[in-house]
């Protein structure tokens, strides 16, 4: 924490304003992985290794993640809104749930979500296990109840035997949550070019990507997008140096952000800062899906979060850097016990 705050001082007062992070809600800092390139003072860090996990539980979680029986009408699975063959999201401004109901907010990527300090745009869930309750019971998402989910799963011998082998009390709501969350913690996108560069591969980035990273730091993007997930570790107001919602118009309940959780006026329009990993694959952008391209997203951030004017060439350079944050799709085959 002290390391990147010191860097912000060097970047000037406007950046410090953009970095109001509500320290009272930040999690305890964890030591970054060792960086062998000599770039140990960089504000960004490589992804950590995939944590140890119980393979059988993760295998159950992977099956559940793709099982539409978890929804009330059998049409929606977790993977419907979090497509593991793409960016870990659904490519829509707003997801479509049971009964073809449209949700109120853009689905974030499930990739690397275990590294976020809270879940959901408004941070209302502290853990992946707690997050799973949201889509299961939301009427515009999966629209069901845990009693119904557990009853369906108990009628399936494969699930009955699988849960009995890995959980002493068999199929319960808590064990379903645990197995899905275990699977989700395996979904880290390793081997991004930027991570290889951080670890010492000087040729992993193009000259334009290196220039884009220098801009990313110097103009202030790094104030909110830093650490191992390049974001995901603080709350921030959308519109620090400009009134985004007044300019966009048609303010919705979802736009209220963190306020919907705390009812504190200072949390109005405040959201969990999204991770920028794999961001080139997760359009459209922001909680409202208002930016269709990465160029548009960077332009919006530069205007409303940093209060700056950048040239088209500078924007393009930052976009090239952001593309270097794309890692390999997680290997989701969990054969065996």
ABEGO torsion letter per residue (X at the ends): XAAAAAAAAAAEAAAAAAABAGAAABBBBBBBBBBAAGAAABABBBBBBBBBBBAAAAAAAAAAAABAAABAAGABBAAAABBAABAGBAGBABBBBBGGBBBABBBBBABGAAABABBEAAGABABAAAAAAAAAABAABAGBBAAAAAAAAAABAAAAAAAAAABAAEBBAAAAAAAAAAAAAABBBBGBAAAAAAAGBAAABBAAAAAAAAAAAAAGAAAABBEAAGEGABBBBBGAAEBAAAAAEGBBAAAAEAAAAAGBAAABGBBBBBBABGAAAAOBBEAAGABABAAAAAAAAAAAAAGBBBBAAAAAAAAAAAAAABBBBBBABBBEX
